[in-house]
Amino acid sequence: MDTNQQEAAEYAQKGRFSALLEVLKVSTKLGLTSFGGPIAHLGYFHNEYIRRRKWMDERSYADLVALCQFLPGPASSQVGIGIGVLRAGLIGGLVAWLGFTLPSVIALVAFAFLLQGYDIAGAGWIHGLKIVAVAIVAHAILGMGQKLTPDRGRATIAVAAAAVALSWHTAYSQVLIIIAAGIVGLWLYRKRAAEGLPELPIPVSRAFAIFCLVVFVGLLAALPLLRQSGGAGWLAMFDSFYRSGSLVFGGGHVVLPLLEREVVPTGWVSQEDFLAGYGAAQAVPGPLFTFAGYLGAMAGGITGAVVATIGIFLPAFLLVVGALPFWNGIRNSPRIQGALMGINAAVVGILLAALYDPLWTTAILKPMDFALAVMLFVMLVFWKLPPWVVVLTGAAGGMLLGLM
């Protein structure tokens, strides 16, 4: 290699390293300041990545958001990963995820260690956090229902999904509900014209994308078998969180019922600890899926936190990288969009079922509990206060109710 070629290679290397540092800096800033859930996160991303830094144009950003809304997993985290990939390659996607995720993981793991060794079952502030969870999930259902179930057909799918989810408790009930809803949506809305969307330039080869999708499906199929064959405790935990991250459409609060069925019946985490951590997760910035880090820490310390966090987010990375090169071709299909309408409606129904069980049944035990829940709901919907204010108010309210 001559001198000019060597200098060009060194310049390119410095450029890649500089891009990675920039992605890490910006994503960490977002991870420390992005309160308010997935929809708010997308607004923060748009302001920081698109308006201020112009890393993507408006159409490409909307295109990426559309892809991540279609895929299972945490939509805001997937958008961040996608932006990192488009800006600085595959390592850029990993760096963007680390910056956005680690701040809230660290905060929730620290909270888990504070709770360990204490009997919190009867603590008033814990009861208050349970009531906070009721208000926040009710708020999520209201917003999602208005957007995703605007007509009679989709509202019916949502109610049917809620009824099935409440009456049929198995490890795979949620994914079967989603598949059935997709089939119904395909039948009901197959003749709707697909909305034409612009193409997104993708710096990922189709061969590598297929490899990622094969790994995703292979782990989803192999982990339960390895677990049943007597795998180590960490392998069972990885299987539970990987499956949760793979099968949850809608992200955010929708992961609640699936995680609850994975960690509470197994005895890894008590019902009280589960709901306490869920309430605390509302008070920290970043993706709600970092709740997995708290659960892993409660079940297995630092190792458990690492296994749970990687397990629940790995499907998001594999799916985004695996789907990007193919999304331009399939998303304009009316059949795909029809199936997605049914799936989104079922997500609302699954969340509605979670609002009743386990949230309502364990939190709303007397009239004053209901009054506090309504007040917190009003603070979110009409006063539009940030979630951390609502969390602190709910904890304080729970302590006051305990004194009455």
C-alpha positions in Angstrom: 0.0 0.0 0.0 1.5 3.4 -1.0 1.5 6.5 1.1 -1.6 8.0 -0.4 -3.6 4.8 0.0 -2.4 4.5 3.6 -3.4 8.1 4.4 -6.8 7.6 2.8 -7.4 4.4 4.9 -6.3 6.2 8.1 -8.7 9.1 7.3 -11.6 6.7 6.6 -10.8 4.9 9.9 -10.8 8.2 11.8 -14.1 9.1 10.1 -15.7 5.9 11.2 -14.4 6.3 14.8 -15.6 9.9 14.9 -19.0 8.8 13.7 -19.2 6.1 16.4 -18.3 8.6 19.1 -20.9 11.0 17.8 -23.6 8.4 17.8 -22.6 7.3 21.4 -22.6 10.9 22.6 -26.0 11.8 21.1 -27.7 8.5 22.1 -26.4 8.7 25.7 -27.9 12.2 25.9 -31.2 10.9 24.7 -30.9 7.9 27.2 -30.5 10.4 30.1 -33.3 12.8 29.0 -36.0 10.9 27.1 -38.9 10.6 29.5 -42.5 9.8 28.5 -42.6 6.4 26.7 -42.2 5.3 23.1 -44.2 8.0 21.4 -42.3 10.7 23.2 -39.0 9.0 22.4 -39.8 9.2 18.7 -40.3 13.0 19.2 -37.0 13.3 21.0 -35.3 11.3 18.2 -36.8 13.5 15.5 -35.7 16.7 17.2 -32.1 15.5 17.9 -31.3 13.3 14.9 -33.4 14.9 12.1 -34.0 18.5 12.9 -30.8 19.4 14.7 -28.2 17.0 13.1 -30.0 16.1 9.8 -28.6 12.6 9.9 -31.7 11.5 7.8 -34.4 13.3 5.8 -38.0 13.5 7.0 -39.2 10.8 4.7 -36.5 8.3 5.6 -37.2 8.8 9.3 -40.9 8.2 8.8 -40.0 5.1 6.7 -37.8 3.8 9.5 -40.5 4.4 12.1 -43.0 2.6 10.0 -40.7 -0.5 9.8 -40.2 -0.5 13.6 -43.9 -0.2 14.3 -44.4 -3.3 12.1 -41.8 -5.4 13.9 -42.3 -7.0 17.4 -40.2 -5.5 20.1 -39.5 -2.0 21.6 -40.2 0.4 18.7 -38.3 3.4 20.0 -35.2 1.3 20.7 -35.4 -0.2 17.2 -35.6 3.2 15.6 -32.5 4.2 17.5 -30.7 1.1 16.4 -31.7 1.7 12.8 -30.5 5.3 12.9 -27.2 4.1 14.4 -26.9 1.5 11.6 -27.6 4.0 8.9 -25.2 6.6 10.4 -22.2 4.4 11.4 -22.9 0.8 10.2 -23.7 -2.2 12.4 -21.4 -1.1 15.2 -23.2 2.2 15.1 -26.5 0.4 15.8 -24.9 -1.3 18.8 -23.5 1.9 20.1 -26.8 3.8 19.7 -28.6 1.0 21.6 -26.0 1.1 24.4 -26.2 4.9 24.8 -30.0 5.0 24.9 -30.4 1.9 27.1 -27.7 1.8 29.7 -28.7 4.9 31.8 -32.1 3.4 32.7 -30.7 -0.1 33.1 -28.2 1.1 35.7 -30.9 3.1 37.5 -33.3 0.2 37.7 -30.6 -2.3 38.7 -29.6 0.0 41.5 -33.3 0.2 42.6 -33.4 -3.6 42.6 -30.4 -3.9 44.9 -32.0 -1.3 47.3 -35.2 -3.5 47.5 -33.4 -6.8 48.1 -33.4 -7.8 51.7 -36.5 -5.7 52.6 -40.0 -7.0 53.1 -41.9 -4.5 50.9 -45.2 -6.4 50.5 -47.1 -4.2 53.0 -45.3 -0.9 52.3 -47.6 2.0 51.5 -45.4 3.4 48.7 -45.3 0.1 47.0 -49.1 0.0 46.9 -48.9 3.5 45.5 -46.6 2.3 42.7 -49.2 -0.4 41.9 -51.8 2.3 41.5 -49.5 4.3 39.3 -49.2 1.3 37.0 -53.0 1.2 36.7 -53.1 4.9 35.6 -50.2 4.7 33.2 -51.5 1.5 31.4 -55.0 3.0 31.2 -53.4 6.1 29.6 -51.5 3.9 27.1 -54.7 2.0 26.3 -56.6 5.3 25.7 -53.9 6.6 23.3 -53.4 3.3 21.4 -57.1 2.6 21.2 -57.9 5.9 19.6 -55.2 5.3 16.9 -55.4 1.6 16.4 -59.1 0.7 16.9 -60.9 3.5 15.1 -63.6 1.4 13.5 -66.1 -1.4 14.5 -64.0 -4.2 13.1 -60.8 -3.4 14.9 -62.6 -2.5 18.1 -64.2 -6.0 18.0 -60.8 -7.6 17.4 -59.5 -5.8 20.5 -62.3 -6.8 22.8 -62.1 -10.5 21.6 -58.3 -10.5 22.1 -58.8 -9.2 25.7 -61.4 -11.8 26.4 -59.2 -14.6 25.2 -56.2 -13.3 27.0 -58.1 -13.1 30.3 -59.5 -16.6 30.0 -56.6 -18.5 28.4 -53.3 -18.3 30.4 -50.5 -20.2 28.6 -47.0 -19.4 27.6 -48.0 -19.0 23.9 -51.5 -17.6 24.2 -50.4 -14.1 23.4 -48.5 -15.0 20.2 -51.5 -17.2 19.0 -53.9 -14.3 19.7 -51.7 -12.0 17.5 -51.5 -14.6 14.7 -55.2 -15.0 14.7 -55.8 -11.3 14.7 -53.4 -10.9 11.8 -55.4 -13.5 9.8 -58.7 -11.7 10.6 -57.2 -8.3 9.7 -55.9 -9.8 6.4 -59.4 -10.9 5.6 -61.2 -7.7 6.7 -58.8 -5.1 5.2 -57.2 -6.9 2.3 -58.9 -4.7 -0.3 -57.7 -1.4 1.2 -55.3 0.5 -1.0 -51.8 0.5 0.4 -50.3 3.9 1.1 -47.3 4.6 -1.2 -44.2 5.2 0.9 -40.7 6.3 -0.3 -37.8 3.9 -0.4 -35.1 3.9 2.4 -31.4 3.5 1.4 -30.1 0.6 3.3 -26.3 -0.1 4.0 -26.9 -3.7 5.0 -26.5 -6.6 2.5 -29.4 -9.0 2.0 -27.1 -11.9 2.8 -26.3 -10.5 6.2 -29.9 -9.6 6.8 -30.9 -13.2 6.1 -28.2 -14.4 8.5 -29.7 -12.2 11.2 -33.2 -13.5 10.6 -32.0 -17.1 10.7 -30.3 -16.5 14.0 -33.5 -14.8 15.3 -35.7 -17.8 14.4 -33.0 -20.3 15.4 -32.7 -18.9 18.9 -36.5 -18.7 19.2 -36.8 -22.4 18.4 -33.7 -23.7 20.1 -33.7 -22.0 23.5 -36.9 -23.6 24.8 -35.5 -27.0 23.8 -32.2 -26.4 25.5 -34.0 -25.2 28.6 -36.1 -28.3 28.8 -33.0 -30.5 28.4 -31.7 -29.2 31.7 -29.9 -26.1 30.8 -28.3 -23.8 33.4 -30.4 -21.3 35.3 -29.1 -18.4 33.2 -30.1 -20.2 30.0 -33.7 -20.5 31.3 -33.7 -16.8 32.1 -32.3 -15.9 28.7 -35.0 -18.0 27.0 -37.8 -16.2 28.9 -36.6 -12.7 28.1 -35.6 -13.5 24.6 -39.1 -14.9 23.9 -40.7 -11.9 25.5 -38.7 -9.5 23.3 -39.5 -11.6 20.2 -43.3 -12.0 20.6 -44.5 -8.6 21.9 -46.0 -6.3 19.3 -46.5 -2.7 20.3 -43.6 -2.7 22.7 -43.7 -0.7 25.9 -46.5 -1.6 28.3 -47.6 -4.5 26.1 -44.6 -6.5 27.4 -46.0 -6.4 31.0 -48.3 -9.5 30.8 -45.8 -11.6 29.1 -43.0 -10.8 31.5 -45.3 -11.2 34.5 -46.1 -14.8 33.3 -42.4 -15.6 32.8 -41.0 -14.4 36.2 -43.7 -14.5 38.8 -45.0 -18.1 38.5 -41.4 -19.4 38.3 -40.6 -17.7 41.6 -37.8 -15.5 40.2 -39.6 -12.3 41.3 -42.6 -11.9 43.7 -45.7 -10.1 42.5 -45.0 -7.2 44.9 -41.4 -6.8 43.6 -42.6 -7.1 40.0 -45.2 -4.2 40.3 -42.8 -2.1 42.4 -40.2 -2.3 39.6 -42.8 -1.6 36.9 -43.8 1.5 38.8 -40.1 2.6 39.1 -39.6 2.0 35.4 -42.0 4.8 34.7 -39.8 7.3 36.6 -36.6 6.8 34.6 -35.8 7.9 31.0 -35.2 5.5 28.1 -37.1 2.4 26.9 -39.5 0.6 29.2 -37.9 -2.7 28.1 -35.1 -1.9 30.5 -37.5 -3.2 33.2 -36.0 -6.5 32.2 -32.7 -5.4 33.8 -34.5 -4.8 37.1 -36.2 -8.2 37.0 -32.9 -9.9 36.1 -31.2 -8.2 39.0 -33.9 -9.3 41.4 -33.6 -12.9 40.2 -29.9 -13.2 39.8 -27.9 -10.1 40.6 -25.6 -8.4 38.1 -25.3 -11.6 36.0 -29.1 -11.8 35.9 -29.4 -8.2 34.9 -27.0 -8.6 32.0 -28.6 -11.8 30.8 -32.1 -10.4 31.0 -31.2 -7.1 29.3 -29.4 -8.8 26.4 -32.1 -11.4 26.1 -35.0 -9.0 25.7 -33.2 -6.6 23.4 -31.3 -9.0 21.1 -34.4 -9.8 19.0 -34.9 -6.1 18.4 -31.4 -5.8 16.9 -31.7 -9.0 14.8 -35.1 -8.0 13.4 -34.2 -4.4 12.5 -31.0 -5.4 10.7 -32.7 -8.5 9.2 -35.8 -6.6 7.9 -34.2 -3.3 6.6 -33.2 -4.6 3.2 -36.6 -6.2 2.5 -38.9 -3.6 3.9 -39.1 -1.4 0.8 -40.5 -4.3 -1.1 -43.2 -5.7 1.2 -44.6 -2.7 3.1 -46.6 -1.4 0.2 -48.6 -4.6 0.0 -52.3 -4.2 1.0 -52.3 -7.7 2.5 -49.4 -6.8 4.8 -51.0 -3.6 5.9 -54.3 -5.4 6.5 -52.7 -8.0 8.7 -50.9 -5.3 10.6 -54.2 -3.5 11.3 -55.6 -6.7 12.9 -52.3 -7.2 14.9 -52.3 -3.7 16.2 -56.0 -4.0 17.4 -55.1 -7.2 19.2 -52.2 -5.4 21.0 -54.8 -3.0 22.4 -56.9 -5.9 23.6 -53.9 -7.7 25.3 -53.0 -4.5 27.1 -56.7 -4.1 28.2 -56.5 -7.6 29.7 -53.3 -6.7 31.5 -55.0 -3.6 32.9 -57.5 -5.8 34.7 -55.2 -8.7 35.6 -52.7 -8.3 37.2 -52.9 -4.6 37.7 -56.4 -3.8 38.8 -56.9 -6.9 40.8 -53.8 -6.3 42.9 -53.9 -2.5 43.2 -57.5 -1.3 43.4 -58.7 -2.8 46.7 -60.9 0.0 48.1 -62.6 3.2 47.0 -59.7 5.5 47.9 -57.4 3.4 45.7 -59.7 4.0 42.8 -59.8 7.8 43.7 -56.0 7.9 43.7 -55.8 6.1 40.4 -58.3 8.5 38.8 -56.3 11.5 40.0 -53.1 10.1 38.6 -54.8 9.4 35.3 -56.0 13.0 35.1 -52.5 14.2 35.9 -51.3 12.2 32.9 -54.1 12.9 30.4 -55.3 16.4 31.1 -52.5 18.0 33.1 -49.9 16.3 30.9 -47.4 16.0 33.7 -44.2 14.0 33.1 -44.4 10.4 34.3 -41.8 10.8 37.0 -44.0 13.4 38.7 -46.9 11.0 38.5 -44.8 8.2 40.0 -43.6 10.3 43.0 -47.2 11.5 43.6 -48.5 7.9 43.5 -45.9 6.7 45.9 -46.6 9.5 48.3 -50.4 8.9 47.9 -49.9 5.2 48.7 -48.1 6.1 51.9 -50.9 8.4 52.9 -53.5 5.8 52.2 -51.5 3.4 54.4 -51.9 5.8 57.3 -55.7 6.1 57.0 
